[in-house]
Amino acid sequence: MVRKLLAVSVVSIALATSAGAQEAVSSPASHSRYTHSQLKQMIREAHTPEQYNALADYYTGLQREYLRSAEEERRAWVQQSNFTWMGTKAPRPVDFLRQAYQYDLSKATKAESEAAKYGQLAAVKSPSPAS
C-alpha cells in the first residue's frame, strides 16, 4: 500500500513538474513582476490614463497567474482526495492543497478588484472624444 502511494506520488509530481516546465517554455510571462516598492511607486505616481491602464494590465496578468495556479492546486486537491489517508491526523495532505487553492483564489479576487479599480480610473481620466 505504501509503495503504491509512493509510486503514485512520484508520478504525479513528475507530471506536474513537466507540465509546468512545458508551460513556462511555451508561453512567456504576459507581464513583468514588480517589487513591492516599485508597485507602490507606480501607484503613487499614476495620474494619466496610460499609467492607470498599465496598472490595470499588471493586475489582470497577476489575476490570470493566480487563477492558473489555483486550477493546478484544484487538480492536485481532487486527485489527492481520492486517496484514503489512514492513520494520519489532521491536517491531512489534502487539507494543505485545499488551503493553497483557496489562497490562490483569494489572491486572484484581490487582483481582479485592483484591475477593475485602475481600469475605472483610466476610463474616468481619459479625455472624451470631441464630437
N, CA, C and O atoms as a GROMACS GRO file, in nm:
protein
  524
    1MET      N    1   0.082  -0.119   0.000
    1MET     CA    2   0.000   0.000   0.000
    1MET      C    3   0.087   0.125   0.000
    1MET      O    4   0.061   0.220  -0.074
    2VAL      N    5   0.190   0.124   0.085
    2VAL     CA    6   0.279   0.239   0.093
    2VAL      C    7   0.356   0.255  -0.037
    2VAL      O    8   0.380   0.368  -0.082
    3ARG      N    9   0.397   0.144  -0.097
    3ARG     CA   10   0.469   0.150  -0.224
    3ARG      C   11   0.383   0.209  -0.334
    3ARG      O   12   0.430   0.290  -0.415
    4LYS      N   13   0.255   0.167  -0.338
    4LYS     CA   14   0.164   0.222  -0.439
    4LYS      C   15   0.148   0.372  -0.420
    4LYS      O   16   0.152   0.449  -0.516
    5LEU      N   17   0.130   0.412  -0.296
    5LEU     CA   18   0.112   0.553  -0.266
    5LEU      C   19   0.237   0.633  -0.304
    5LEU      O   20   0.226   0.741  -0.362
    6LEU      N   21   0.352   0.580  -0.272
    6LEU     CA   22   0.477   0.645  -0.306
    6LEU      C   23   0.493   0.654  -0.459
    6LEU      O   24   0.535   0.758  -0.511
    7ALA      N   25   0.460   0.547  -0.528
    7ALA     CA   26   0.473   0.546  -0.674
    7ALA      C   27   0.378   0.647  -0.737
    7ALA      O   28   0.416   0.720  -0.829
    8VAL      N   29   0.256   0.653  -0.689
    8VAL     CA   30   0.158   0.748  -0.742
    8VAL      C   31   0.203   0.891  -0.714
    8VAL      O   32   0.189   0.978  -0.800
    9SER      N   33   0.256   0.915  -0.596
    9SER     CA   34   0.303   1.049  -0.562
    9SER      C   35   0.418   1.093  -0.652
    9SER      O   36   0.420   1.206  -0.700
   10VAL      N   37   0.512   1.003  -0.675
   10VAL     CA   38   0.627   1.036  -0.760
   10VAL      C   39   0.581   1.064  -0.902
   10VAL      O   40   0.628   1.159  -0.965
   11VAL      N   41   0.491   0.984  -0.954
   11VAL     CA   42   0.442   1.004  -1.090
   11VAL      C   43   0.365   1.135  -1.100
   11VAL      O   44   0.383   1.209  -1.197
   12SER      N   45   0.280   1.166  -1.002
   12SER     CA   46   0.204   1.290  -1.008
   12SER      C   47   0.294   1.412  -0.999
   12SER      O   48   0.269   1.512  -1.066
   13ILE      N   49   0.398   1.405  -0.917
   13ILE     CA   50   0.493   1.517  -0.907
   13ILE      C   51   0.569   1.532  -1.038
   13ILE      O   52   0.591   1.644  -1.084
   14ALA      N   53   0.609   1.421  -1.097
   14ALA     CA   54   0.682   1.427  -1.224
   14ALA      C   55   0.594   1.487  -1.334
   14ALA      O   56   0.643   1.567  -1.414
   15LEU      N   57   0.468   1.449  -1.339
   15LEU     CA   58   0.377   1.504  -1.440
   15LEU      C   59   0.354   1.653  -1.417
   15LEU      O   60   0.356   1.731  -1.511
   16ALA      N   61   0.334   1.691  -1.293
   16ALA     CA   62   0.311   1.832  -1.263
   16ALA      C   63   0.434   1.916  -1.298
   16ALA      O   64   0.421   2.026  -1.350
   17THR      N   65   0.551   1.864  -1.268
   17THR     CA   66   0.675   1.936  -1.298
   17THR      C   67   0.696   1.950  -1.448
   17THR      O   68   0.733   2.057  -1.496
   18SER      N   69   0.672   1.843  -1.521
   18SER     CA   70   0.692   1.850  -1.666
   18SER      C   71   0.588   1.941  -1.731
   18SER      O   72   0.619   2.011  -1.827
   19ALA      N   73   0.466   1.940  -1.681
   19ALA     CA   74   0.362   2.029  -1.736
   19ALA      C   75   0.396   2.174  -1.708
   19ALA      O   76   0.378   2.260  -1.793
   20GLY      N   77   0.444   2.201  -1.588
   20GLY     CA   78   0.482   2.338  -1.553
   20GLY      C   79   0.600   2.387  -1.635
   20GLY      O   80   0.602   2.502  -1.677
   21ALA      N   81   0.697   2.300  -1.657
   21ALA     CA   82   0.814   2.336  -1.737
   21ALA      C   83   0.773   2.361  -1.882
   21ALA      O   84   0.822   2.454  -1.945
   22GLN      N   85   0.684   2.278  -1.933
   22GLN     CA   86   0.638   2.295  -2.070
   22GLN      C   87   0.564   2.426  -2.085
   22GLN      O   88   0.582   2.497  -2.184
   23GLU      N   89   0.481   2.460  -1.988
   23GLU     CA   90   0.406   2.584  -1.994
   23GLU      C   91   0.499   2.704  -1.986
   23GLU      O   92   0.478   2.804  -2.056
   24ALA      N   93   0.602   2.695  -1.902
   24ALA     CA   94   0.696   2.805  -1.888
   24ALA      C   95   0.774   2.829  -2.017
   24ALA      O   96   0.805   2.943  -2.050
   25VAL      N   97   0.804   2.722  -2.089
   25VAL     CA   98   0.877   2.735  -2.214
   25VAL      C   99   0.785   2.785  -2.325
   25VAL      O  100   0.827   2.866  -2.407
   26SER      N  101   0.662   2.737  -2.328
   26SER     CA  102   0.574   2.768  -2.440
   26SER      C  103   0.514   2.908  -2.433
   26SER      O  104   0.490   2.968  -2.537
   27SER      N  105   0.491   2.962  -2.312
   27SER     CA  106   0.430   3.094  -2.305
   27SER      C  107   0.512   3.184  -2.214
   27SER      O  108   0.526   3.157  -2.095
   28PRO      N  109   0.567   3.292  -2.270
   28PRO     CA  110   0.642   3.385  -2.187
   28PRO      C  111   0.547   3.459  -2.093
   28PRO      O  112   0.427   3.465  -2.117
   29ALA      N  113   0.602   3.516  -1.988
   29ALA     CA  114   0.520   3.588  -1.891
   29ALA      C  115   0.452   3.706  -1.961
   29ALA      O  116   0.517   3.781  -2.034
   30SER      N  117   0.322   3.722  -1.936
   30SER     CA  118   0.247   3.827  -2.002
   30SER      C  119   0.275   3.962  -1.939
   30SER      O  120   0.244   4.066  -1.999
   31HIS      N  121   0.331   3.963  -1.822
   31HIS     CA  122   0.364   4.089  -1.757
   31HIS      C  123   0.491   4.071  -1.675
   31HIS      O  124   0.526   3.961  -1.635
   32SER      N  125   0.557   4.183  -1.652
   32SER     CA  126   0.677   4.174  -1.571
   32SER      C  127   0.638   4.187  -1.424
   32SER      O  128   0.540   4.252  -1.389
   33ARG      N  129   0.715   4.123  -1.341
   33ARG     CA  130   0.691   4.130  -1.197
   33ARG      C  131   0.758   4.254  -1.144
   33ARG      O  132   0.873   4.283  -1.177
   34TYR      N  133   0.688   4.328  -1.063
   34TYR     CA  134   0.743   4.445  -0.997
   34TYR      C  135   0.766   4.413  -0.851
   34TYR      O  136   0.695   4.331  -0.792
   35THR      N  137   0.866   4.478  -0.793
   35THR     CA  138   0.885   4.463  -0.650
   35THR      C  139   0.776   4.542  -0.579
   35THR      O  140   0.707   4.624  -0.641
   36HIS      N  141   0.762   4.517  -0.452
   36HIS     CA  142   0.659   4.587  -0.374
   36HIS      C  143   0.680   4.738  -0.378
   36HIS      O  144   0.585   4.814  -0.394
   37SER      N  145   0.805   4.781  -0.364
   37SER     CA  146   0.833   4.925  -0.365
   37SER      C  147   0.810   4.986  -0.504
   37SER      O  148   0.761   5.098  -0.514
   38GLN      N  149   0.843   4.913  -0.610
   38GLN     CA  150   0.817   4.963  -0.745
   38GLN      C  151   0.668   4.979  -0.770
   38GLN      O  152   0.624   5.078  -0.829
   39LEU      N  153   0.590   4.881  -0.723
   39LEU     CA  154   0.446   4.887  -0.742
   39LEU      C  155   0.385   5.003  -0.664
   39LEU      O  156   0.298   5.074  -0.715
   40LYS      N  157   0.429   5.022  -0.541
   40LYS     CA  158   0.379   5.135  -0.461
   40LYS      C  159   0.413   5.268  -0.528
   40LYS      O  160   0.332   5.361  -0.527
   41GLN      N  161   0.533   5.277  -0.585
   41GLN     CA  162   0.574   5.400  -0.653
   41GLN      C  163   0.488   5.422  -0.778
   41GLN      O  164   0.446   5.534  -0.806
   42MET      N  165   0.462   5.315  -0.853
   42MET     CA  166   0.376   5.327  -0.972
   42MET      C  167   0.237   5.374  -0.934
   42MET      O  168   0.179   5.459  -1.002
   43ILE      N  169   0.184   5.321  -0.826
   43ILE     CA  170   0.050   5.360  -0.780
   43ILE      C  171   0.051   5.507  -0.736
   43ILE      O  172  -0.041   5.582  -0.767
   44ARG      N  173   0.156   5.546  -0.664
   44ARG     CA  174   0.166   5.682  -0.613
   44ARG      C  175   0.178   5.783  -0.728
   44ARG      O  176   0.123   5.892  -0.720
   45GLU      N  177   0.251   5.746  -0.832
   45GLU     CA  178   0.279   5.839  -0.942
   45GLU      C  179   0.177   5.832  -1.056
   45GLU      O  180   0.187   5.909  -1.152
   46ALA      N  181   0.080   5.743  -1.048
   46ALA     CA  182  -0.016   5.727  -1.157
   46ALA      C  183  -0.114   5.844  -1.160
   46ALA      O  184  -0.186   5.870  -1.064
   47HIS      N  185  -0.115   5.914  -1.274
   47HIS     CA  186  -0.208   6.026  -1.291
   47HIS      C  187  -0.268   6.029  -1.431
   47HIS      O  188  -0.366   6.100  -1.454
   48THR      N  189  -0.212   5.953  -1.523
   48THR     CA  190  -0.261   5.956  -1.661
   48THR      C  191  -0.334   5.824  -1.692
   48THR      O  192  -0.311   5.724  -1.624
   49PRO      N  193  -0.420   5.826  -1.793
   49PRO     CA  194  -0.489   5.702  -1.831
   49PRO      C  195  -0.391   5.591  -1.869
   49PRO      O  196  -0.419   5.474  -1.842
   50GLU      N  197  -0.278   5.626  -1.931
   50GLU     CA  198  -0.180   5.523  -1.970
   50GLU      C  199  -0.121   5.455  -1.847
   50GLU      O  200  -0.102   5.334  -1.846
   51GLN      N  201  -0.092   5.535  -1.744
   51GLN     CA  202  -0.037   5.478  -1.621
   51GLN      C  203  -0.141   5.390  -1.551
   51GLN      O  204  -0.107   5.283  -1.499
   52TYR      N  205  -0.265   5.435  -1.548
   52TYR     CA  206  -0.371   5.354  -1.487
   52TYR      C  207  -0.395   5.226  -1.566
   52TYR      O  208  -0.420   5.120  -1.509
   53ASN      N  209  -0.388   5.238  -1.699
   53ASN     CA  210  -0.404   5.118  -1.783
   53ASN      C  211  -0.289   5.020  -1.759
   53ASN      O  212  -0.311   4.899  -1.759
   54ALA      N  213  -0.168   5.072  -1.740
   54ALA     CA  214  -0.054   4.984  -1.712
   54ALA      C  215  -0.076   4.908  -1.580
   54ALA      O  216  -0.047   4.789  -1.571
   55LEU      N  217  -0.128   4.978  -1.480
   55LEU     CA  218  -0.158   4.913  -1.352
   55LEU      C  219  -0.269   4.811  -1.367
   55LEU      O  220  -0.262   4.701  -1.312
   56ALA      N  221  -0.373   4.847  -1.443
   56ALA     CA  222  -0.484   4.753  -1.465
   56ALA      C  223  -0.435   4.629  -1.539
   56ALA      O  224  -0.475   4.517  -1.506
   57ASP      N  225  -0.348   4.648  -1.639
   57ASP     CA  226  -0.293   4.534  -1.713
   57ASP      C  227  -0.207   4.446  -1.623
   57ASP      O  228  -0.212   4.323  -1.632
   58TYR      N  229  -0.129   4.509  -1.536
   58TYR     CA  230  -0.045   4.433  -1.443
   58TYR      C  231  -0.132   4.345  -1.353
   58TYR      O  232  -0.105   4.227  -1.335
   59TYR      N  233  -0.236   4.405  -1.296
   59TYR     CA  234  -0.322   4.328  -1.205
   59TYR      C  235  -0.404   4.223  -1.279
   59TYR      O  236  -0.436   4.118  -1.222
   60THR      N  237  -0.440   4.250  -1.404
   60THR     CA  238  -0.510   4.148  -1.483
   60THR      C  239  -0.418   4.028  -1.509
   60THR      O  240  -0.462   3.914  -1.500
   61GLY      N  241  -0.293   4.054  -1.541
   61GLY     CA  242  -0.196   3.946  -1.560
   61GLY      C  243  -0.172   3.868  -1.431
   61GLY      O  244  -0.158   3.746  -1.432
   62LEU      N  245  -0.167   3.941  -1.321
   62LEU     CA  246  -0.149   3.877  -1.191
   62LEU      C  247  -0.269   3.788  -1.158
   62LEU      O  248  -0.253   3.679  -1.103
   63GLN      N  249  -0.389   3.835  -1.192
   63GLN     CA  250  -0.509   3.756  -1.170
   63GLN      C  251  -0.504   3.627  -1.251
   63GLN      O  252  -0.535   3.519  -1.200
   64ARG      N  253  -0.464   3.637  -1.378
   64ARG     CA  254  -0.453   3.517  -1.462
   64ARG      C  255  -0.353   3.417  -1.403
   64ARG      O  256  -0.376   3.297  -1.403
   65GLU      N  257  -0.242   3.471  -1.353
   65GLU     CA  258  -0.140   3.386  -1.293
   65GLU      C  259  -0.194   3.312  -1.170
   65GLU      O  260  -0.171   3.192  -1.154
   66TYR      N  261  -0.266   3.384  -1.084
   66TYR     CA  262  -0.324   3.321  -0.965
   66TYR      C  263  -0.433   3.220  -1.002
   66TYR      O  264  -0.443   3.115  -0.938
   67LEU      N  265  -0.514   3.250  -1.102
   67LEU     CA  266  -0.617   3.155  -1.144
   67LEU      C  267  -0.555   3.028  -1.203
   67LEU      O  268  -0.606   2.918  -1.181
   68ARG      N  269  -0.446   3.043  -1.276
   68ARG     CA  270  -0.376   2.927  -1.331
   68ARG      C  271  -0.321   2.841  -1.217
   68ARG      O  272  -0.331   2.718  -1.219
   69SER      N  273  -0.263   2.907  -1.118
   69SER     CA  274  -0.210   2.836  -1.003
   69SER      C  275  -0.321   2.768  -0.924
   69SER      O  276  -0.305   2.656  -0.877
   70ALA      N  277  -0.434   2.837  -0.909
   70ALA     CA  278  -0.548   2.780  -0.836
   70ALA      C  279  -0.601   2.656  -0.907
   70ALA      O  280  -0.640   2.559  -0.842
   71GLU      N  281  -0.603   2.659  -1.039
   71GLU     CA  282  -0.651   2.542  -1.115
   71GLU      C  283  -0.558   2.424  -1.095
   71GLU      O  284  -0.604   2.310  -1.081
   72GLU      N  285  -0.427   2.449  -1.092
   72GLU     CA  286  -0.332   2.340  -1.067
   72GLU      C  287  -0.352   2.283  -0.927
   72GLU      O  288  -0.350   2.161  -0.908
   73GLU      N  289  -0.372   2.371  -0.829
   73GLU     CA  290  -0.396   2.325  -0.692
   73GLU      C  291  -0.526   2.247  -0.681
   73GLU      O  292  -0.534   2.148  -0.608
   74ARG      N  293  -0.629   2.292  -0.755
   74ARG     CA  294  -0.758   2.222  -0.752
   74ARG      C  295  -0.744   2.082  -0.808
   74ARG      O  296  -0.800   1.986  -0.754
   75ARG      N  297  -0.670   2.070  -0.917
   75ARG     CA  298  -0.649   1.936  -0.976
   75ARG      C  299  -0.577   1.844  -0.878
   75ARG      O  300  -0.615   1.728  -0.860
   76ALA      N  301  -0.472   1.896  -0.814
   76ALA     CA  302  -0.400   1.815  -0.717
   76ALA      C  303  -0.488   1.781  -0.598
   76ALA      O  304  -0.481   1.670  -0.545
   77TRP      N  305  -0.571   1.874  -0.556
   77TRP     CA  306  -0.662   1.853  -0.444
   77TRP      C  307  -0.760   1.741  -0.477
   77TRP      O  308  -0.782   1.651  -0.396
   78VAL      N  309  -0.820   1.746  -0.596
   78VAL     CA  310  -0.914   1.642  -0.638
   78VAL      C  311  -0.845   1.506  -0.646
   78VAL      O  312  -0.900   1.405  -0.603
   79GLN      N  313  -0.725   1.506  -0.702
   79GLN     CA  314  -0.651   1.381  -0.715
   79GLN      C  315  -0.618   1.323  -0.578
   79GLN      O  316  -0.636   1.203  -0.556
   80GLN      N  317  -0.572   1.406  -0.486
   80GLN     CA  318  -0.535   1.358  -0.354
   80GLN      C  319  -0.657   1.320  -0.270
   80GLN      O  320  -0.646   1.235  -0.182
   81SER      N  321  -0.772   1.382  -0.296
   81SER     CA  322  -0.890   1.350  -0.217
   81SER      C  323  -0.945   1.211  -0.250
   81SER      O  324  -1.028   1.158  -0.176
   82ASN      N  325  -0.899   1.152  -0.360
   82ASN     CA  326  -0.941   1.017  -0.394
   82ASN      C  327  -0.872   0.911  -0.309
   82ASN      O  328  -0.917   0.797  -0.302
   83PHE      N  329  -0.762   0.949  -0.244
   83PHE     CA  330  -0.689   0.856  -0.159
   83PHE      C  331  -0.748   0.857  -0.019
   83PHE      O  332  -0.794   0.960   0.030
   84THR      N  333  -0.747   0.741   0.045
   84THR     CA  334  -0.788   0.732   0.183
   84THR      C  335  -0.662   0.737   0.268
   84THR      O  336  -0.575   0.650   0.258
   85TRP      N  337  -0.653   0.836   0.351
   85TRP     CA  338  -0.536   0.855   0.436
   85TRP      C  339  -0.564   0.793   0.571
   85TRP      O  340  -0.635   0.851   0.654
   86MET      N  341  -0.508   0.675   0.594
   86MET     CA  342  -0.526   0.604   0.720
   86MET      C  343  -0.414   0.637   0.816
   86MET      O  344  -0.297   0.645   0.778
   87GLY      N  345  -0.450   0.655   0.939
   87GLY     CA  346  -0.350   0.670   1.043
   87GLY      C  347  -0.288   0.807   1.053
   87GLY      O  348  -0.198   0.826   1.136
   88THR      N  349  -0.330   0.901   0.973
   88THR     CA  350  -0.275   1.035   0.985
   88THR      C  351  -0.378   1.126   1.050
   88THR      O  352  -0.498   1.114   1.025
   89LYS      N  353  -0.330   1.214   1.131
   89LYS     CA  354  -0.418   1.309   1.196
   89LYS      C  355  -0.421   1.437   1.115
   89LYS      O  356  -0.339   1.460   1.026
   90ALA      N  357  -0.518   1.518   1.148
   90ALA     CA  358  -0.530   1.647   1.079
   90ALA      C  359  -0.409   1.733   1.113
   90ALA      O  360  -0.360   1.723   1.225
   91PRO      N  361  -0.360   1.813   1.027
   91PRO     CA  362  -0.407   1.834   0.891
   91PRO      C  363  -0.353   1.725   0.797
   91PRO      O  364  -0.236   1.687   0.802
   92ARG      N  365  -0.440   1.679   0.713
   92ARG     CA  366  -0.402   1.580   0.613
   92ARG      C  367  -0.338   1.650   0.494
   92ARG      O  368  -0.356   1.770   0.478
   93PRO      N  369  -0.264   1.580   0.411
   93PRO     CA  370  -0.202   1.642   0.293
   93PRO      C  371  -0.305   1.709   0.201
   93PRO      O  372  -0.275   1.811   0.139
   94VAL      N  373  -0.423   1.652   0.194
   94VAL     CA  374  -0.526   1.710   0.109
   94VAL      C  375  -0.572   1.846   0.164
   94VAL      O  376  -0.618   1.931   0.088
   95ASP      N  377  -0.562   1.865   0.295
   95ASP     CA  378  -0.600   1.992   0.356
   95ASP      C  379  -0.507   2.104   0.310
   95ASP      O  380  -0.552   2.217   0.287
   96PHE      N  381  -0.379   2.074   0.297
   96PHE     CA  382  -0.284   2.174   0.250
   96PHE      C  383  -0.314   2.216   0.107
   96PHE      O  384  -0.302   2.333   0.072
   97LEU      N  385  -0.353   2.121   0.024
   97LEU     CA  386  -0.387   2.151  -0.114
   97LEU      C  387  -0.513   2.237  -0.122
   97LEU      O  388  -0.520   2.330  -0.202
   98ARG      N  389  -0.611   2.206  -0.039
   98ARG     CA  390  -0.734   2.286  -0.035
   98ARG      C  391  -0.703   2.429   0.008
   98ARG      O  392  -0.754   2.524  -0.050
   99GLN      N  393  -0.620   2.444   0.110
   99GLN     CA  394  -0.584   2.577   0.158
   99GLN      C  395  -0.506   2.655   0.053
   99GLN      O  396  -0.526   2.776   0.038
  100ALA      N  397  -0.418   2.588  -0.020
  100ALA     CA  398  -0.343   2.655  -0.126
  100ALA      C  399  -0.437   2.700  -0.237
  100ALA      O  400  -0.421   2.809  -0.292
  101TYR      N  401  -0.535   2.617  -0.270
  101TYR     CA  402  -0.635   2.652  -0.371
  101TYR      C  403  -0.715   2.775  -0.327
  101TYR      O  404  -0.734   2.868  -0.405
  102GLN      N  405  -0.760   2.775  -0.203
  102GLN     CA  406  -0.839   2.888  -0.152
  102GLN      C  407  -0.755   3.015  -0.146
  102GLN      O  408  -0.805   3.124  -0.173
  103TYR      N  409  -0.628   3.002  -0.111
  103TYR     CA  410  -0.539   3.118  -0.106
  103TYR      C  411  -0.522   3.179  -0.245
  103TYR      O  412  -0.531   3.300  -0.262
  104ASP      N  413  -0.498   3.094  -0.345
  104ASP     CA  414  -0.481   3.143  -0.482
  104ASP      C  415  -0.608   3.209  -0.532
  104ASP      O  416  -0.602   3.310  -0.602
  105LEU      N  417  -0.724   3.153  -0.498
  105LEU     CA  418  -0.849   3.216  -0.539
  105LEU      C  419  -0.868   3.352  -0.474
  105LEU      O  420  -0.914   3.446  -0.538
  106SER      N  421  -0.833   3.363  -0.347
  106SER     CA  422  -0.849   3.492  -0.280
  106SER      C  423  -0.753   3.596  -0.339
  106SER      O  424  -0.790   3.712  -0.354
  107LYS      N  425  -0.632   3.556  -0.372
  107LYS     CA  426  -0.537   3.648  -0.434
  107LYS      C  427  -0.585   3.689  -0.574
  107LYS      O  428  -0.568   3.805  -0.614
  108ALA      N  429  -0.645   3.596  -0.648
  108ALA     CA  430  -0.699   3.629  -0.780
  108ALA      C  431  -0.814   3.728  -0.769
  108ALA      O  432  -0.827   3.818  -0.851
  109THR      N  433  -0.898   3.712  -0.667
  109THR     CA  434  -1.009   3.803  -0.645
  109THR      C  435  -0.958   3.943  -0.612
  109THR      O  436  -1.011   4.042  -0.662
  110LYS      N  437  -0.856   3.951  -0.527
  110LYS     CA  438  -0.798   4.081  -0.494
  110LYS      C  439  -0.736   4.147  -0.617
  110LYS      O  440  -0.753   4.267  -0.638
  111ALA      N  441  -0.666   4.070  -0.698
  111ALA     CA  442  -0.606   4.123  -0.820
  111ALA      C  443  -0.714   4.171  -0.916
  111ALA      O  444  -0.698   4.273  -0.983
  112GLU      N  445  -0.824   4.097  -0.923
  112GLU     CA  446  -0.936   4.136  -1.010
  112GLU      C  447  -0.994   4.270  -0.966
  112GLU      O  448  -1.024   4.355  -1.050
  113SER      N  449  -1.012   4.289  -0.836
  113SER     CA  450  -1.069   4.415  -0.788
  113SER      C  451  -0.973   4.531  -0.812
  113SER      O  452  -1.017   4.642  -0.844
  114GLU      N  453  -0.843   4.507  -0.797
  114GLU     CA  454  -0.745   4.613  -0.825
  114GLU      C  455  -0.746   4.648  -0.974
  114GLU      O  456  -0.740   4.766  -1.010
  115ALA      N  457  -0.753   4.548  -1.060
  115ALA     CA  458  -0.757   4.573  -1.205
  115ALA      C  459  -0.882   4.652  -1.241
  115ALA      O  460  -0.875   4.743  -1.324
  116ALA      N  461  -0.995   4.619  -1.181
  116ALA     CA  462  -1.119   4.693  -1.208
  116ALA      C  463  -1.107   4.837  -1.160
  116ALA      O  464  -1.152   4.930  -1.227
  117LYS      N  465  -1.047   4.856  -1.043
  117LYS     CA  466  -1.032   4.990  -0.987
  117LYS      C  467  -0.948   5.077  -1.080
  117LYS      O  468  -0.986   5.190  -1.112
  118TYR      N  469  -0.833   5.026  -1.123
  118TYR     CA  470  -0.746   5.106  -1.209
  118TYR      C  471  -0.801   5.118  -1.351
  118TYR      O  472  -0.775   5.217  -1.419
  119GLY      N  473  -0.878   5.020  -1.395
  119GLY     CA  474  -0.946   5.033  -1.524
  119GLY      C  475  -1.049   5.143  -1.521
  119GLY      O  476  -1.063   5.218  -1.618
  120GLN      N  477  -1.122   5.154  -1.411
  120GLN     CA  478  -1.221   5.262  -1.398
  120GLN      C  479  -1.153   5.398  -1.388
  120GLN      O  480  -1.200   5.495  -1.447
  121LEU      N  481  -1.043   5.404  -1.315
  121LEU     CA  482  -0.969   5.530  -1.306
  121LEU      C  483  -0.917   5.574  -1.442
  121LEU      O  484  -0.918   5.692  -1.474
  122ALA      N  485  -0.872   5.479  -1.523
  122ALA     CA  486  -0.823   5.511  -1.657
  122ALA      C  487  -0.938   5.561  -1.744
  122ALA      O  488  -0.920   5.652  -1.825
  123ALA      N  489  -1.056   5.502  -1.727
  123ALA     CA  490  -1.171   5.544  -1.808
  123ALA      C  491  -1.217   5.684  -1.767
  123ALA      O  492  -1.257   5.764  -1.851
  124VAL      N  493  -1.212   5.713  -1.638
  124VAL     CA  494  -1.255   5.844  -1.589
  124VAL      C  495  -1.156   5.952  -1.633
  124VAL      O  496  -1.197   6.062  -1.671
  125LYS      N  497  -1.027   5.922  -1.628
  125LYS     CA  498  -0.923   6.021  -1.660
  125LYS      C  499  -0.903   6.040  -1.810
  125LYS      O  500  -0.845   6.140  -1.851
  126SER      N  501  -0.950   5.946  -1.892
  126SER     CA  502  -0.926   5.957  -2.035
  126SER      C  503  -1.012   6.070  -2.093
  126SER      O  504  -1.127   6.087  -2.053
  127PRO      N  505  -0.956   6.145  -2.186
  127PRO     CA  506  -1.031   6.257  -2.244
  127PRO      C  507  -1.147   6.204  -2.329
  127PRO      O  508  -1.134   6.103  -2.398
  128SER      N  509  -1.258   6.274  -2.321
  128SER     CA  510  -1.374   6.233  -2.400
  128SER      C  511  -1.353   6.276  -2.544
  128SER      O  512  -1.298   6.383  -2.569
  129PRO      N  513  -1.397   6.192  -2.641
  129PRO     CA  514  -1.378   6.227  -2.782
  129PRO      C  515  -1.461   6.348  -2.820
  129PRO      O  516  -1.576   6.362  -2.778
  130ALA      N  517  -1.401   6.434  -2.900
  130ALA     CA  518  -1.470   6.555  -2.945
  130ALA      C  519  -1.572   6.519  -3.052
  130ALA      O  520  -1.543   6.441  -3.142
  131SER      N  521  -1.690   6.577  -3.041
  131SER     CA  522  -1.794   6.549  -3.140
  131SER      C  523  -1.799   6.653  -3.245
  131SER      O  524  -1.882   6.644  -3.336
   0.00000   0.00000   0.00000
